[in-house]
């Protein structure tokens, strides 16, 4: 089994929505992606296709965040959600999506990427709760992790707010 990672396009909308609804116990993630797109807060969406069938087997989304360090706004994104078809899990699809997304965002100038997720999974990519500590966020804690994208360098200064796009608040988490 092999995959191709590529930017999502308009023709992927229905397949992404269906994948999210199958992958999570509630429809929150599907609604989150819809809202991020409608609000114009989606920064990057990648999909993984099965090379043989061309079918969509995974997706990852990155959205805009408002983040400040030393009273200066910095370019930051939130990774959420990441979904992989059940039959394709534990075969490197999620890893390929995360690595491709982080590489593209770093090359585009993003300074930090935040994720709210399982440390045991995301730490392998360099995410750490320590990088997110000190930022004002309703998600603060061991599951909120960050990763500096510019050669591992964290900007200097007092950490301020790390605010997710408004769509996250509709999930009951923020504001």
C-alpha positions as MATLAB code, in Angstrom:
seq = 'XXXXXXXXXXXXXXXXXXXXXXXXXXXXXXXXXXXXXXXXXXXXXXXXXXXXXXXXXXXXXXXXXXXXXXXXXXXXXXXXXXXXXXXXXXXXXXXXXXXXXXXXXXXXXXXXXXXXXXXXXXXXXXXXXXXXXXXXXXXXXXXXXXXXXXXXXXXXXXXXXXXXXXXXXXXXXXX';
ca = [
       0.000    0.000    0.000;
       1.378    3.381   -0.912;
       0.028    6.897   -0.756;
       0.415   10.279   -2.414;
       0.104   13.420   -0.261;
      -1.274   16.465   -2.065;
      -3.120   19.726   -1.362;
      -6.868   19.264   -1.025;
      -9.093   20.772   -3.688;
     -12.796   21.465   -4.124;
     -13.393   17.974   -5.441;
     -12.253   16.539   -2.087;
     -14.839   18.285    0.099;
     -17.372   15.434    0.257;
     -14.702   12.751    0.783;
     -13.036   14.784    3.566;
     -16.376   15.342    5.295;
     -17.232   11.626    5.075;
     -13.778   10.622    6.394;
     -14.109   12.974    9.382;
     -17.592   11.668   10.208;
     -16.302    8.060   10.105;
     -13.127    8.810   12.049;
     -14.523   10.584   15.105;
     -17.323    9.645   17.515;
     -19.192   12.936   16.944;
     -19.446   15.291   13.994;
     -17.482   18.060   15.749;
     -14.358   17.710   13.581;
     -16.386   17.718   10.348;
     -18.204   20.858   11.489;
     -14.905   22.430   12.590;
     -13.377   21.983    9.118;
     -16.512   23.380    7.466;
     -16.501   26.436    9.749;
     -12.765   27.078    9.313;
     -13.238   27.070    5.540;
     -16.348   29.269    5.631;
     -14.657   31.760    7.964;
     -11.509   31.904    5.815;
      -9.297   30.655    8.652;
      -8.045   27.485    6.946;
      -4.363   27.826    6.085;
      -3.558   24.401    4.619;
      -5.449   21.169    4.009;
      -3.607   18.125    2.705;
      -5.008   14.751    1.737;
      -3.470   11.328    1.265;
      -4.672    9.231   -1.663;
      -4.248    5.494   -2.160;
      -1.905    5.326   -5.169;
      -3.701    2.272   -6.581;
      -7.341    3.321   -6.253;
      -6.958    7.086   -6.021;
      -9.303    7.009   -3.023;
      -8.812    9.484   -0.193;
      -7.415    7.698    2.883;
      -6.339   10.578    5.127;
      -6.471   14.319    5.696;
      -4.883   17.003    7.845;
      -5.913   20.610    8.398;
      -3.999   23.630    9.667;
      -5.790   26.836   10.625;
      -4.815   30.392   11.500;
      -4.078   31.350   15.106;
      -3.486   34.690   16.815;
      -0.266   34.277   18.807;
       1.913   36.882   20.474;
       5.406   36.746   21.938;
       6.837   39.874   23.508;
       3.759   41.884   22.407;
       4.541   41.003   18.786;
       2.187   38.945   16.624;
       3.857   35.884   15.120;
       2.726   33.595   12.317;
       1.223   30.528   13.974;
      -1.119   27.719   13.028;
      -3.149   25.016   14.734;
      -3.021   21.415   13.534;
      -6.548   19.994   13.729;
      -7.928   17.643   12.742;
      -5.857   14.720   11.487;
      -7.860   11.734   10.253;
      -6.897    8.432    8.625;
      -9.183    5.680    7.339;
      -9.290    2.779    9.809;
      -7.808    0.278    7.313;
      -4.842    2.612    6.722;
      -3.949    3.400   10.345;
      -0.490    2.536   11.704;
       0.954    2.480    8.183;
       2.569    5.922    8.149;
      -0.291    7.883    6.568;
      -0.748   10.233    9.528;
       3.003   10.667    9.843;
       3.340   11.520    6.135;
       0.536   14.084    6.390;
       1.989   15.749    9.509;
       5.515   15.902    8.081;
       4.348   17.271    4.722;
       2.191   19.909    6.398;
       4.902   21.052    8.799;
       7.453   21.261    5.973;
       5.130   23.356    3.783;
       4.152   25.683    6.638;
       7.752   26.156    7.736;
       8.775   26.971    4.177;
       5.908   29.475    3.973;
       7.209   31.298    7.059;
       5.049   29.977    9.895;
       6.889   30.330   13.200;
       4.890   28.019   15.486;
       2.446   25.149   15.115;
       0.165   24.193   18.010;
      -1.688   20.928   18.445;
      -4.158   19.763   21.058;
      -3.609   16.026   21.075;
      -2.072   12.897   22.488;
       1.534   13.584   23.572;
       2.537    9.984   22.827;
       1.680   10.534   19.168;
       2.713   14.139   18.502;
       5.983   14.179   20.461;
       7.591   12.070   17.699;
       7.381   15.149   15.442;
       8.990   17.423   18.033;
       5.805   18.847   19.577;
       6.160   19.445   23.309;
       3.968   20.852   26.065;
       6.999   22.857   27.231;
       6.931   24.906   23.998;
       3.265   25.805   24.679;
       3.704   26.621   28.370;
       3.165   30.228   29.321;
       0.816   31.014   26.434;
      -2.633   32.158   27.544;
      -5.029   29.563   26.142;
      -8.178   27.859   27.390;
      -6.550   24.617   26.215;
      -3.394   25.058   28.318;
      -2.134   21.817   29.849;
      -0.264   18.663   28.955;
      -2.264   18.094   25.754;
      -1.577   21.545   24.292;
       1.771   21.275   22.553;
       3.719   23.495   20.200;
       6.533   23.092   17.713;
       8.836   25.892   16.481;
       8.996   25.604   12.677;
      12.017   27.767   11.881;
      14.920   25.484   12.709;
      13.602   24.731   16.183;
      14.119   28.319   17.366;
      11.502   29.807   19.669;
      11.153   33.587   19.414;
      12.348   35.413   22.534;
      10.023   37.379   24.755;
       7.137   37.023   27.137;
       4.552   34.590   25.836;
       1.163   36.165   25.351;
      -2.083   34.789   23.997;
      -2.364   31.734   21.763;
      -5.873   32.056   20.371;
      -7.364   29.482   18.028;
      -9.667   30.529   15.173;
     -13.239   31.365   16.286;
     -14.545   28.047   14.897;
     -12.886   26.247   17.819;
     -15.052   28.212   20.280;
     -18.126   26.637   18.705;
     -16.828   23.295   19.948;
     -17.316   24.623   23.466;
     -13.636   25.248   24.204;
     -12.876   28.938   23.878;
     -14.458   32.240   24.966;
];
